Amino acid sequence: MDGASDDRLPPEAELAIAWCAPKVRAALSTVLRLDRRLARIVARTTEPMLGQMRLAWWREALGKPVAERPRGDAVLDAIGRDWAGREAALVALVDGWEVLVTAIALGPAEIASFAAGRSVFFAALGEDCGRAEKIRLRLAGERWALADAAASVSDPAERAALVAAGLAREARGGRVPWGLRGLAVLEALGMRALRRGGQPLMAGRGAGLAALRGAIFLR
């Protein structure tokens, strides 16, 4: 466990949850709270081995049957309720964040691994979707993951690399399903942030309009 005292979600996450169909809101809220936990572990890590140990705790917990997991952690308990049987996507999320702990520098390979791991849960939320839609969801997830990371890093060169990688990801696959249009909101805000050089996703007066367009004009 790490940072259990603050599981509040950022405004863009709350918007995304609100725009999704009711049946997926709990699962999306839970995975975004886990993502926040993992992000804090990475941000607070000064010694890679210690960061890996904290991430390993989550990987180990997710690998156990629900009944055998530690009790009392709000996020882990919610995972048992909302993600039972789909934990592989959450392990991929942990693996994606671990890239930032172990990487000496953020090169193209490291950025690609991070984006791929962190975006798996987008497609997992569309478990009933076809292959083309899942490909589209993974793209949306990668764009959001890179934009959010770019807004969080302090090194200008790393931010530039994350921005370039996000902008280079071209649309492919089907359409974002209507019931998951909250994920399109995250993507739209992410692309806006990338085009603004890696600013926070909700920065500026146009963020609300970008979110609305993302939710309505699915592509």
N, CA, C and O of each residue as an XYZ file, in Angstrom:
876
protein
N       0.838     -1.198      0.000
C       0.000      0.000      0.000
C       0.876      1.251      0.000
O       1.984      1.239      0.535
N       0.379      2.320     -0.597
C       1.126      3.566     -0.602
C       0.185      4.714     -0.893
O      -0.545      4.682     -1.883
N       0.192      5.736     -0.037
C      -0.636      6.910     -0.287
C      -2.116      6.678     -0.110
O      -2.932      7.317     -0.775
N      -2.481      5.751      0.796
C      -3.888      5.411      0.956
C      -4.729      6.560      1.494
O      -5.958      6.525      1.421
N      -4.066      7.575      2.031
C      -4.816      8.667      2.649
C      -5.404      9.646      1.645
O      -6.227     10.483      2.015
N      -4.997      9.558      0.374
C      -5.482     10.534     -0.610
C      -5.764      9.834     -1.926
O      -4.883      9.720     -2.778
N      -6.994      9.366     -2.094
C      -7.389      8.701     -3.330
C      -8.292      9.586     -4.178
O      -8.992      9.100     -5.066
N      -8.273     10.886     -3.902
C      -9.098     11.799     -4.693
C      -8.634     11.818     -6.143
O      -7.437     11.790     -6.432
N      -9.599     11.865     -7.039
C      -9.290     11.863     -8.460
C      -9.242     13.285     -9.002
O      -9.928     14.167     -8.485
N      -8.437     13.520    -10.043
C      -8.391     14.847    -10.651
C      -9.679     15.137    -11.417
O     -10.437     14.215    -11.719
N      -9.934     16.405    -11.735
C     -11.198     16.770    -12.399
C     -11.451     16.023    -13.696
O     -12.592     15.653    -13.974
N     -10.420     15.791    -14.498
C     -10.633     15.101    -15.770
C     -11.106     13.664    -15.554
O     -11.885     13.138    -16.349
N     -10.640     13.036    -14.486
C     -11.085     11.676    -14.180
C     -12.551     11.668    -13.768
O     -13.313     10.795    -14.183
N     -12.939     12.627    -12.965
C     -14.340     12.719    -12.551
C     -15.251     12.952    -13.758
O     -16.345     12.392    -13.832
N     -14.797     13.778    -14.697
C     -15.565     13.995    -15.925
C     -15.717     12.707    -16.717
O     -16.805     12.384    -17.193
N     -14.616     11.973    -16.854
C     -14.645     10.729    -17.623
C     -15.620      9.729    -17.011
O     -16.377      9.076    -17.729
N     -15.602      9.610    -15.700
C     -16.510      8.689    -15.019
C     -17.960      9.097    -15.266
O     -18.810      8.249    -15.537
N     -18.234     10.377    -15.175
C     -19.605     10.854    -15.367
C     -20.118     10.594    -16.778
O     -21.312     10.355    -16.961
N     -19.242     10.634    -17.777
C     -19.650     10.449    -19.155
C     -19.781      8.983    -19.552
O     -20.310      8.687    -20.624
N     -19.314      8.065    -18.720
C     -19.417      6.642    -19.046
C     -20.785      6.091    -18.638
O     -21.495      6.684    -17.826
N     -21.131      4.956    -19.215
C     -22.369      4.279    -18.836
C     -22.294      3.864    -17.367
O     -21.217      3.519    -16.881
N     -23.417      3.893    -16.660
C     -23.411      3.553    -15.229
C     -22.743      2.228    -14.899
O     -22.117      2.103    -13.847
N     -22.862      1.236    -15.774
C     -22.341     -0.092    -15.458
C     -20.815     -0.155    -15.429
O     -20.252     -1.106    -14.888
N     -20.136      0.843    -16.002
C     -18.668      0.808    -15.994
C     -18.057      1.885    -15.091
O     -16.835      1.964    -14.961
N     -18.893      2.704    -14.474
C     -18.353      3.814    -13.685
C     -17.538      3.340    -12.484
O     -16.471      3.887    -12.204
N     -18.026      2.342    -11.783
C     -17.302      1.872    -10.601
C     -15.942      1.305    -10.998
O     -14.936      1.588    -10.347
N     -15.909      0.515    -12.052
C     -14.644     -0.078    -12.498
C     -13.661      0.994    -12.946
O     -12.471      0.912    -12.643
N     -14.153      2.001    -13.666
C     -13.273      3.075    -14.111
C     -12.752      3.877    -12.925
O     -11.569      4.218    -12.878
N     -13.617      4.179    -11.976
C     -13.179      4.904    -10.787
C     -12.101      4.133    -10.040
O     -11.108      4.712     -9.602
N     -12.295      2.846     -9.898
C     -11.338      2.029     -9.161
C      -9.988      1.982     -9.845
O      -8.959      2.135     -9.186
N      -9.968      1.774    -11.157
C      -8.680      1.669    -11.841
C      -7.973      3.024    -11.882
O      -6.744      3.074    -11.836
N      -8.712      4.098    -11.966
C      -8.078      5.414    -11.942
C      -7.520      5.737    -10.559
O      -6.504      6.423    -10.446
N      -8.165      5.255     -9.525
C      -7.621      5.429     -8.177
C      -6.344      4.607     -8.009
O      -5.385      5.066     -7.388
N      -6.334      3.395     -8.560
C      -5.103      2.600     -8.532
C      -3.997      3.315     -9.304
O      -2.854      3.370     -8.849
N      -4.332      3.856    -10.460
C      -3.349      4.586    -11.257
C      -2.745      5.739    -10.466
O      -1.545      5.999    -10.555
N      -3.573      6.424     -9.698
C      -3.081      7.522     -8.858
C      -2.108      7.005     -7.803
O      -1.074      7.623     -7.548
N      -2.438      5.885     -7.200
C      -1.543      5.300     -6.211
C      -0.178      5.001     -6.823
O       0.862      5.344     -6.260
N      -0.204      4.358     -7.986
C       1.045      3.978     -8.644
C       1.843      5.209     -9.065
O       3.070      5.225     -8.965
N       1.147      6.230     -9.534
C       1.822      7.470     -9.923
C       2.534      8.098     -8.737
O       3.639      8.620     -8.879
N       1.905      8.051     -7.563
C       2.538      8.620     -6.380
C       3.757      7.814     -5.948
O       4.757      8.376     -5.501
N       3.667      6.497     -6.085
C       4.838      5.678     -5.774
C       6.012      6.097     -6.637
O       7.121      6.287     -6.138
N       5.772      6.241     -7.927
C       6.836      6.620     -8.859
C       7.362      8.010     -8.543
O       8.573      8.231     -8.545
N       6.459      8.951     -8.272
C       6.871     10.330     -8.012
C       7.722     10.444     -6.758
O       8.602     11.301     -6.681
N       7.468      9.590     -5.778
C       8.175      9.673     -4.502
C       9.402      8.775     -4.434
O      10.100      8.758     -3.420
N       9.670      8.041     -5.484
C      10.786      7.101     -5.469
C      12.101      7.816     -5.765
O      12.256      8.445     -6.812
N      13.034      7.711     -4.841
C      14.388      8.238     -5.059
C      15.397      7.111     -5.233
O      16.487      7.325     -5.761
N      15.039      5.921     -4.793
C      15.876      4.744     -4.945
C      15.077      3.693     -5.724
O      14.090      3.171     -5.205
N      15.485      3.372     -6.963
C      14.698      2.474     -7.808
C      14.299      1.161     -7.138
O      13.178      0.689     -7.328
N      15.193      0.571     -6.363
C      14.868     -0.710     -5.747
C      13.688     -0.592     -4.789
O      12.843     -1.485     -4.726
N      13.629      0.516     -4.042
C      12.507      0.724     -3.126
C      11.204      0.928     -3.891
O      10.151      0.430     -3.491
N      11.287      1.660     -4.987
C      10.099      1.840     -5.817
C       9.609      0.525     -6.387
O       8.405      0.271     -6.420
N      10.531     -0.317     -6.835
C      10.157     -1.620     -7.361
C       9.506     -2.487     -6.288
O       8.574     -3.238     -6.574
N       9.996     -2.384     -5.060
C       9.410     -3.164     -3.971
C       7.969     -2.741     -3.711
O       7.104     -3.586     -3.482
N       7.713     -1.443     -3.747
C       6.348     -0.959     -3.519
C       5.410     -1.390     -4.662
O       4.257     -1.754     -4.432
N       5.923     -1.339     -5.867
C       5.111     -1.785     -7.003
C       4.897     -3.297     -6.954
O       3.837     -3.796     -7.334
N       5.908     -4.016     -6.485
C       5.797     -5.472     -6.384
C       4.702     -5.874     -5.406
O       4.058     -6.909     -5.581
N       4.486     -5.045     -4.362
C       3.406     -5.341     -3.420
C       2.072     -5.406     -4.152
O       1.270     -6.308     -3.910
N       1.839     -4.459     -5.039
C       0.590     -4.448     -5.798
C       0.525     -5.621     -6.766
O      -0.521     -6.255     -6.902
N       1.625     -5.911     -7.434
C       1.639     -7.024     -8.383
C       1.335     -8.347     -7.663
O       0.571     -9.175     -8.159
N       1.934     -8.526     -6.510
C       1.705     -9.743     -5.738
C       0.267     -9.822     -5.248
O      -0.361    -10.878     -5.324
N      -0.256     -8.711     -4.746
C      -1.634     -8.708     -4.257
C      -2.618     -9.011     -5.376
O      -3.572     -9.762     -5.172
N      -2.404     -8.446     -6.539
C      -3.300     -8.667     -7.672
C      -3.206    -10.085     -8.196
O      -4.141    -10.570     -8.834
N      -2.102    -10.757     -7.941
C      -1.932    -12.123     -8.394
C      -2.588    -13.156     -7.500
O      -2.652    -14.331     -7.861
N      -3.076    -12.744     -6.345
C      -3.726    -13.661     -5.411
C      -5.232    -13.703     -5.657
O      -5.806    -12.735     -6.155
N      -5.870    -14.811     -5.314
C      -7.341    -14.836     -5.342
C      -7.885    -13.747     -4.421
O      -7.246    -13.394     -3.430
N      -9.049    -13.222     -4.741
C      -9.618    -12.115     -3.972
C      -9.681    -12.441     -2.483
O      -9.377    -11.588     -1.650
N     -10.066    -13.648     -2.147
C     -10.235    -14.028     -0.740
C      -8.922    -14.052      0.027
O      -8.923    -13.985      1.256
N      -7.802    -14.145     -0.680
C      -6.497    -14.246     -0.017
C      -5.752    -12.915      0.031
O      -4.632    -12.861      0.538
N      -6.337    -11.860     -0.476
C      -5.659    -10.557     -0.488
C      -5.778     -9.863      0.871
O      -6.708    -10.130      1.632
N      -4.831     -8.974      1.166
C      -4.944     -8.193      2.401
C      -6.239     -7.382      2.397
O      -6.698     -6.938      1.345
N      -6.817     -7.192      3.568
C      -8.058     -6.435      3.695
C      -7.784     -5.067      4.299
O      -6.793     -4.869      5.002
N      -8.667     -4.137      4.017
C      -8.591     -2.834      4.661
C      -8.082     -1.707      3.798
O      -8.198     -0.542      4.176
N      -7.512     -2.029      2.629
C      -7.089     -0.975      1.711
C      -8.254     -0.687      0.767
O      -8.745     -1.587      0.085
N      -8.691      0.566      0.731
C      -9.903      0.912     -0.026
C      -9.797      0.564     -1.506
O     -10.748      0.054     -2.097
N      -8.644      0.838     -2.100
C      -8.492      0.570     -3.525
C      -8.412     -0.927     -3.801
O      -9.060     -1.421     -4.723
N      -7.628     -1.646     -3.017
C      -7.506     -3.088     -3.229
C      -8.841     -3.790     -2.994
O      -9.196     -4.716     -3.724
N      -9.571     -3.354     -1.988
C     -10.901     -3.934     -1.756
C     -11.828     -3.664     -2.932
O     -12.596     -4.538     -3.334
N     -11.759     -2.456     -3.484
C     -12.607     -2.116     -4.634
C     -12.223     -2.919     -5.867
O     -13.086     -3.281     -6.666
N     -10.937     -3.198     -6.025
C     -10.491     -4.029     -7.152
C     -11.134     -5.413     -7.068
O     -11.583     -5.954     -8.078
N     -11.175     -5.980     -5.869
C     -11.805     -7.273     -5.699
C     -13.264     -7.269     -6.094
O     -13.788     -8.285     -6.550
N     -13.926     -6.140     -5.924
C     -15.337     -6.004     -6.286
C     -15.533     -5.710     -7.772
O     -16.423     -6.282     -8.402
N     -14.711     -4.823     -8.338
C     -14.955     -4.302     -9.687
C     -14.098     -4.927    -10.783
O     -14.426     -4.804    -11.963
N     -12.993     -5.604    -10.408
C     -12.069     -6.108    -11.416
C     -11.756     -7.592    -11.270
O     -10.797     -8.080    -11.868
N     -12.529     -8.298    -10.505
C     -12.283     -9.729    -10.326
C     -12.297    -10.448    -11.680
O     -13.241    -10.308    -12.458
N     -11.253    -11.208    -11.944
C     -11.131    -11.912    -13.214
C     -10.479    -11.102    -14.323
O     -10.176    -11.644    -15.386
N     -10.260     -9.821    -14.092
C      -9.639     -8.956    -15.112
C      -8.357     -8.316    -14.595
O      -7.919     -7.287    -15.110
N      -7.756     -8.928    -13.573
C      -6.588     -8.322    -12.930
C      -5.382     -8.207    -13.844
O      -4.481     -7.416    -13.566
N      -5.337     -8.978    -14.934
C      -4.187     -8.909    -15.848
C      -3.993     -7.487    -16.374
O      -2.862     -7.038    -16.562
N      -5.099     -6.784    -16.610
C      -4.997     -5.400    -17.092
C      -4.383     -4.498    -16.030
O      -3.678     -3.543    -16.359
N      -4.644     -4.792    -14.760
C      -4.096     -3.978    -13.679
C      -2.636     -4.300    -13.430
O      -1.858     -3.418    -13.066
N      -2.258     -5.553    -13.622
C      -0.842     -5.915    -13.543
C      -0.063     -5.207    -14.649
O       1.056     -4.746    -14.427
N      -0.652     -5.122    -15.832
C      -0.010     -4.382    -16.929
C       0.156     -2.915    -16.559
O       1.150     -2.289    -16.927
N      -0.810     -2.367    -15.836
C      -0.716     -0.981    -15.368
C       0.478     -0.814    -14.428
O       1.236      0.149    -14.546
N       0.643     -1.751    -13.500
C       1.801     -1.724    -12.600
C       3.093     -1.823    -13.399
O       4.047     -1.091    -13.134
N       3.127     -2.719    -14.370
C       4.326     -2.894    -15.188
C       4.665     -1.618    -15.957
O       5.831     -1.250    -16.100
N       3.622     -0.953    -16.447
C       3.859      0.290    -17.177
C       4.508      1.343    -16.300
O       5.464      1.994    -16.719
N       4.000      1.518    -15.089
C       4.587      2.498    -14.184
C       5.998      2.101    -13.758
O       6.832      2.969    -13.502
N       6.271      0.810    -13.680
C       7.604      0.370    -13.265
C       8.674      0.805    -14.268
O       9.832      0.993    -13.898
N       8.292      0.962    -15.517
C       9.243      1.432    -16.526
C       9.862      2.764    -16.099
O      11.060      2.985    -16.276
N       9.039      3.644    -15.540
C       9.547      4.960    -15.144
C      10.448      4.884    -13.920
O      11.260      5.779    -13.687
N      10.309      3.819    -13.139
C      11.161      3.641    -11.971
C      12.540      3.112    -12.370
O      13.558      3.522    -11.811
N      12.560      2.218    -13.322
C      13.810      1.534    -13.681
C      14.566      2.193    -14.827
O      15.764      1.956    -14.984
N      13.898      3.012    -15.628
C      14.552      3.590    -16.802
C      15.629      4.593    -16.401
O      15.388      5.472    -15.573
N      16.801      4.461    -16.983
C      17.866      5.440    -16.785
C      17.528      6.725    -17.530
O      17.790      7.828    -17.050
N      16.945      6.563    -18.705
C      16.493      7.700    -19.508
C      15.226      7.287    -20.242
O      15.024      6.106    -20.525
N      14.371      8.260    -20.549
C      13.132      7.975    -21.261
C      13.357      8.064    -22.763
O      13.159      9.111    -23.379
N      13.773      6.944    -23.334
C      13.923      6.870    -24.779
C      12.655      6.337    -25.416
O      11.687      6.052    -24.712
N      12.639      6.196    -26.731
C      11.441      5.718    -27.435
C      10.939      4.367    -26.928
O       9.730      4.175    -26.792
N      11.849      3.425    -26.644
C      11.429      2.098    -26.184
C      10.768      2.179    -24.817
O       9.742      1.540    -24.584
N      11.346      2.959    -23.913
C      10.781      3.094    -22.572
C       9.415      3.778    -22.610
O       8.488      3.372    -21.908
N       9.302      4.811    -23.429
C       8.031      5.520    -23.543
C       6.952      4.607    -24.121
O       5.807      4.623    -23.670
N       7.328      3.813    -25.123
C       6.360      2.888    -25.726
C       5.899      1.843    -24.719
O       4.714      1.515    -24.672
N       6.818      1.312    -23.912
C       6.457      0.304    -22.914
C       5.548      0.892    -21.847
O       4.575      0.263    -21.430
N       5.870      2.096    -21.412
C       5.036      2.768    -20.421
C       3.626      2.972    -20.952
O       2.651      2.629    -20.284
N       3.515      3.532    -22.154
C       2.197      3.814    -22.729
C       1.404      2.533    -22.950
O       0.200      2.498    -22.696
N       2.065      1.486    -23.419
C       1.372      0.228    -23.680
C       0.829     -0.376    -22.398
O      -0.315     -0.830    -22.367
N       1.631     -0.390    -21.338
C       1.176     -0.964    -20.089
C       0.076     -0.159    -19.428
O      -0.898     -0.715    -18.923
N       0.237      1.145    -19.435
C      -0.736      1.985    -18.739
C      -2.083      2.037    -19.457
O      -3.099      2.359    -18.841
N      -2.099      1.727    -20.741
C      -3.336      1.865    -21.518
C      -4.156      0.583    -21.604
O      -5.262      0.608    -22.144
N      -3.653     -0.531    -21.091
C      -4.352     -1.810    -21.243
C      -5.762     -1.756    -20.667
O      -6.683     -2.355    -21.223
N      -5.937     -1.041    -19.556
C      -7.256     -1.061    -18.916
C      -8.328     -0.384    -19.757
O      -9.511     -0.664    -19.566
N      -7.956      0.496    -20.680
C      -8.959      1.092    -21.564
C      -9.663     -0.015    -22.351
O     -10.892     -0.064    -22.399
N      -8.882     -0.896    -22.965
C      -9.466     -1.993    -23.738
C     -10.166     -2.992    -22.833
O     -11.173     -3.582    -23.225
N      -9.643     -3.193    -21.618
C     -10.264     -4.138    -20.690
C     -11.665     -3.685    -20.288
O     -12.540     -4.515    -20.043
N     -11.878     -2.387    -20.219
C     -13.217     -1.876    -19.920
C     -14.194     -2.168    -21.056
O     -15.405     -2.229    -20.846
N     -13.657     -2.347    -22.252
C     -14.489     -2.706    -23.398
C     -14.406     -4.183    -23.702
O     -14.243     -4.579    -24.856
N     -14.518     -4.997    -22.673
C     -14.329     -6.446    -22.831
C     -15.323     -7.065    -23.803
O     -15.030     -8.111    -24.382
N     -16.475     -6.461    -23.999
C     -17.473     -6.995    -24.930
C     -17.336     -6.407    -26.335
O     -18.133     -6.718    -27.220
N     -16.349     -5.577    -26.537
C     -16.171     -4.923    -27.840
C     -15.432     -5.836    -28.816
O     -14.804     -6.821    -28.429
N     -15.530     -5.477    -30.080
C     -14.797     -6.194    -31.103
C     -13.336     -5.772    -31.152
O     -12.919     -4.843    -30.460
N     -12.567     -6.467    -31.979
C     -11.130     -6.213    -32.046
C     -10.823     -4.772    -32.464
O      -9.952     -4.131    -31.875
N     -11.530     -4.261    -33.473
C     -11.259     -2.910    -33.958
C     -11.532     -1.870    -32.875
O     -10.774     -0.911    -32.731
N     -12.590     -2.052    -32.128
C     -12.909     -1.099    -31.054
C     -11.863     -1.171    -29.943
O     -11.501     -0.149    -29.360
N     -11.381     -2.379    -29.650
C     -10.355     -2.503    -28.611
C      -9.054     -1.838    -29.038
O      -8.371     -1.224    -28.217
N      -8.710     -1.953    -30.303
C      -7.529     -1.262    -30.818
C      -7.700      0.242    -30.650
O      -6.769      0.944    -30.256
N      -8.902      0.727    -30.953
C      -9.176      2.157    -30.816
C      -9.093      2.600    -29.359
O      -8.590      3.685    -29.068
N      -9.581      1.770    -28.449
C      -9.517      2.101    -27.027
C      -8.073      2.136    -26.535
O      -7.707      2.996    -25.733
N      -7.257      1.205    -27.014
C      -5.851      1.211    -26.604
C      -5.158      2.490    -27.074
O      -4.341      3.057    -26.348
N      -5.484      2.943    -28.286
C      -4.911      4.194    -28.780
C      -5.337      5.357    -27.890
O      -4.513      6.189    -27.512
N      -6.612      5.412    -27.559
C      -7.097      6.473    -26.671
C      -6.346      6.434    -25.345
O      -5.963      7.473    -24.808
N      -6.140      5.236    -24.827
C      -5.425      5.094    -23.569
C      -3.984      5.544    -23.649
O      -3.480      6.180    -22.723
N      -3.318      5.227    -24.733
C      -1.922      5.643    -24.891
C      -1.811      7.158    -24.975
O      -0.922      7.754    -24.367
N      -2.704      7.775    -25.722
C      -2.661      9.243    -25.838
C      -2.876      9.904    -24.478
O      -2.171     10.847    -24.119
N      -3.852      9.403    -23.728
C      -4.103      9.947    -22.385
C      -2.909      9.710    -21.472
O      -2.478     10.618    -20.762
N      -2.371      8.490    -21.489
C      -1.259      8.146    -20.605
C      -0.052      9.038    -20.844
O       0.581      9.498    -19.894
N       0.267      9.281    -22.100
C       1.436     10.099    -22.426
C       1.197     11.567    -22.101
O       2.100     12.258    -21.628
N      -0.014     12.041    -22.353
C      -0.324     13.442    -22.040
C      -0.276     13.690    -20.544
O       0.280     14.690    -20.090
N      -0.856     12.786    -19.785
C      -0.870     12.940    -18.336
C       0.543     12.885    -17.774
O       0.889     13.655    -16.878
N       1.354     11.981    -18.294
C       2.745     11.883    -17.829
C       3.532     13.134    -18.198
O       4.322     13.634    -17.398
N       3.314     13.637    -19.412
C       4.039     14.834    -19.853
C       3.744     16.017    -18.944
O       4.625     16.834    -18.677
N       2.515     16.112    -18.473
C       2.149     17.225    -17.601
C       2.742     17.094    -16.207
O       2.753     18.058    -15.442
N       3.237     15.904    -15.872
C       3.721     15.644    -14.519
C       5.235     15.676    -14.379
O       5.744     15.884    -13.278
N       5.968     15.475    -15.474
C       7.428     15.415    -15.372
C       8.009     16.827    -15.271
O       7.422     17.791    -15.762
N       9.158     16.927    -14.633
C       9.801     18.231    -14.456
C      10.904     18.482    -15.463
O      11.288     19.630    -15.688
N      11.425     17.417    -16.078
C      12.520     17.562    -17.024
C      11.972     17.963    -18.399
O      11.161     17.233    -18.967
N      12.399     19.106    -18.941
C      11.870     19.566    -20.233
C      12.109     18.580    -21.369
O      11.258     18.429    -22.245
N      13.256     17.911    -21.364
C      13.557     16.960    -22.436
C      12.625     15.750    -22.362
O      12.154     15.264    -23.390
N      12.362     15.268    -21.158
C      11.441     14.149    -21.010
C      10.025     14.560    -21.408
O       9.306     13.798    -22.054
N       9.635     15.771    -21.017
C       8.307     16.245    -21.402
C       8.189     16.318    -22.928
O       7.181     15.898    -23.497
N       9.202     16.842    -23.573
C       9.184     16.954    -25.034
C       9.098     15.582    -25.691
O       8.401     15.414    -26.691
N       9.800     14.604    -25.134
C       9.772     13.259    -25.695
C       8.401     12.621    -25.539
O       7.910     11.968    -26.459
N       7.781     12.805    -24.381
C       6.442     12.269    -24.151
C       5.412     12.949    -25.051
O       4.521     12.292    -25.589
N       5.534     14.247    -25.209
C       4.622     14.984    -26.091
C       4.760     14.499    -27.528
O       3.760     14.244    -28.199
N       5.984     14.372    -27.996
C       6.213     13.926    -29.373
C       5.641     12.531    -29.596
O       5.043     12.260    -30.638
N       5.822     11.652    -28.623
C       5.301     10.294    -28.755
C       3.778     10.296    -28.789
O       3.174      9.551    -29.561
N       3.159     11.122    -27.966
C       1.704     11.186    -27.956
C       1.136     11.728    -29.249
O       0.156     11.198    -29.772
N       1.737     12.771    -29.762
C       1.254     13.370    -31.007
C       1.484     12.470    -32.213
O       0.782     12.581    -33.218
N       2.465     11.578    -32.114
C       2.795     10.700    -33.238
C       1.840      9.523    -33.367
O       1.846      8.845    -34.394
N       1.030      9.266    -32.370
C       0.120      8.121    -32.414
C      -1.108      8.462    -33.244
O      -1.944      9.274    -32.849
N      -1.194      7.821    -34.403
C      -2.259      8.110    -35.355
C      -3.492      7.257    -35.064
O      -3.389      6.140    -34.558
N      -4.648      7.804    -35.391
C      -5.912      7.099    -35.162
C      -5.945      5.792    -35.949
O      -5.551      5.734    -37.114
N      -6.429      4.745    -35.279
C      -6.544      3.444    -35.927
C      -7.654      2.660    -35.220
O      -8.060      2.995    -34.107
N      -8.129      1.615    -35.889
C      -9.164      0.784    -35.286
C     -10.557      1.345    -35.525
O     -10.763      2.135    -36.447
N     -11.511      0.939    -34.698
C     -12.902      1.365    -34.848
C     -13.174      2.668    -34.128
O     -12.333      3.567    -34.100
N     -14.357      2.762    -33.548
C     -14.761      3.951    -32.819
C     -14.813      3.650    -31.322
O     -14.985      2.501    -30.916
N     -14.667      4.674    -30.524
C     -14.856      4.509    -29.088
C     -16.338      4.220    -28.844
O     -17.186      5.000    -29.277
N     -16.668      3.131    -28.169
C     -18.084      2.795    -27.931
C     -18.798      3.886    -27.130
O     -18.194      4.555    -26.292
N     -20.078      4.049    -27.401
C     -20.853      5.104    -26.755
C     -20.829      4.972    -25.238
O     -20.713      5.975    -24.533
N     -20.936      3.763    -24.731
C     -20.962      3.564    -23.294
C     -19.649      3.874    -22.603
O     -19.603      4.016    -21.381
N     -18.580      3.979    -23.381
C     -17.253      4.288    -22.848
C     -16.788      5.664    -23.299
O     -15.587      5.926    -23.367
N     -17.725      6.536    -23.605
C     -17.328      7.836    -24.143
C     -16.536      8.672    -23.134
O     -15.889      9.647    -23.515
N     -16.580      8.301    -21.866
C     -15.713      8.975    -20.896
C     -14.241      8.777    -21.213
O     -13.412      9.636    -20.908
N     -13.914      7.637    -21.830
C     -12.522      7.406    -22.237
C     -12.150      8.312    -23.407
O     -10.999      8.734    -23.529
N     -13.120      8.611    -24.264
C     -12.885      9.570    -25.340
C     -12.672     10.969    -24.770
O     -11.940     11.772    -25.346
N     -13.308     11.257    -23.644
C     -13.096     12.541    -22.963
C     -11.640     12.650    -22.510
O     -10.996     13.678    -22.720
N     -11.124     11.586    -21.888
C      -9.729     11.599    -21.459
C      -8.791     11.754    -22.656
O      -7.801     12.482    -22.586
N      -9.108     11.072    -23.741
C      -8.272     11.185    -24.936
C      -8.305     12.612    -25.497
O      -7.264     13.176    -25.833
N      -9.495     13.184    -25.594
C      -9.621     14.534    -26.144
C      -8.860     15.551    -25.300
O      -8.175     16.422    -25.836
N      -8.979     15.440    -23.990
C      -8.248     16.348    -23.110
C      -6.753     16.095    -23.216
O      -5.952     17.027    -23.157
N      -6.379     14.823    -23.375
C      -4.966     14.503    -23.530
C      -4.383     15.087    -24.806
O      -3.292     15.656    -24.782
N      -5.092     14.957    -25.915
C      -4.592     15.497    -27.178
C      -4.497     17.022    -27.121
O      -3.556     17.610    -27.654
N      -5.459     17.649    -26.482
C      -5.396     19.114    -26.313
C      -4.163     19.491    -25.507
O      -3.450     20.432    -25.855
N      -3.912     18.751    -24.424
C      -2.749     19.041    -23.587
C      -1.441     18.818    -24.344
O      -0.494     19.590    -24.194
N      -1.390     17.768    -25.151
C      -0.186     17.502    -25.940
C       0.072     18.631    -26.942
O       1.209     19.069    -27.114
N      -0.978     19.089    -27.591
C      -0.819     20.168    -28.578
C      -0.411     21.480    -27.912
O       0.108     22.381    -28.570
N      -0.647     21.582    -26.605
C      -0.247     22.770    -25.850
C       1.096     22.572    -25.153
O       1.460     23.322    -24.248
N       1.822     21.550    -25.593
C       3.182     21.359    -25.106
C       3.321     20.561    -23.827
O       4.375     20.586    -23.192
N       2.263     19.847    -23.438
C       2.339     19.035    -22.231
C       1.782     19.714    -21.000
O       2.208     19.420    -19.884
N       0.844     20.609    -21.184
C       0.199     21.270    -20.044
C      -0.755     20.303    -19.334
O      -1.127     19.279    -19.907
N      -1.153     20.613    -18.101
C      -2.153     19.782    -17.418
C      -3.425     19.651    -18.247
O      -3.778     20.560    -18.999
N      -4.107     18.530    -18.112
C      -5.227     18.227    -18.985
C      -6.385     19.212    -18.863
O      -7.099     19.449    -19.837
N      -6.576     19.784    -17.689
C      -7.700     20.698    -17.505
C      -7.266     22.162    -17.495
O      -8.042     23.030    -17.095
N      -6.061     22.442    -17.920
C      -5.561     23.815    -17.915
C      -6.271     24.649    -18.986
O      -6.514     24.174    -20.095
N      -6.597     25.884    -18.644
C      -7.167     26.802    -19.617
C      -8.674     26.725    -19.718
O      -9.297     25.757    -19.283
N      -9.245     27.758    -20.296
C     -10.702     27.889    -20.350
C     -11.352     26.934    -21.334
O     -12.552     26.679    -21.231
N     -10.603     26.400    -22.280
C     -11.205     25.553    -23.299
C     -11.300     24.086    -22.943
O     -11.761     23.287    -23.758
N     -10.874     23.707    -21.740
C     -10.844     22.289    -21.379
C     -12.251     21.677    -21.356
O     -12.456     20.566    -21.843
N     -13.205     22.403    -20.793
C     -14.561     21.879    -20.716
C     -15.160     21.625    -22.092
O     -15.833     20.617    -22.309
N     -14.913     22.544    -23.016
C     -15.423     22.374    -24.371
C     -14.760     21.198    -25.065
O     -15.420     20.448    -25.785
N     -13.458     21.028    -24.854
C     -12.749     19.892    -25.447
C     -13.314     18.576    -24.927
O     -13.474     17.622    -25.689
N     -13.618     18.523    -23.628
C     -14.198     17.316    -23.046
C     -15.561     17.025    -23.658
O     -15.866     15.879    -23.988
N     -16.381     18.064    -23.809
C     -17.717     17.894    -24.388
C     -17.628     17.384    -25.823
O     -18.376     16.486    -26.212
N     -16.734     17.942    -26.596
C     -16.562     17.492    -27.988
C     -16.097     16.045    -28.026
O     -16.555     15.258    -28.855
N     -15.183     15.699    -27.122
C     -14.717     14.318    -27.089
C     -15.834     13.345    -26.780
O     -15.874     12.248    -27.335
N     -16.744     13.735    -25.898
C     -17.843     12.853    -25.507
C     -18.912     12.707    -26.589
O     -19.552     11.661    -26.696
N     -19.104     13.749    -27.385
C     -20.186     13.752    -28.366
C     -19.728     13.281    -29.746
O     -20.397     12.481    -30.400
N     -18.595     13.786    -30.164
C     -18.135     13.478    -31.529
C     -17.142     12.318    -31.489
O     -15.948     12.498    -31.729
N     -17.646     11.146    -31.187
C     -16.791      9.960    -31.086
C     -16.224      9.611    -32.464
O     -16.889      9.757    -33.489
N     -14.974      9.145    -32.449
C     -14.343      8.768    -33.704
C     -13.377      7.623    -33.464
O     -12.734      7.151    -34.402
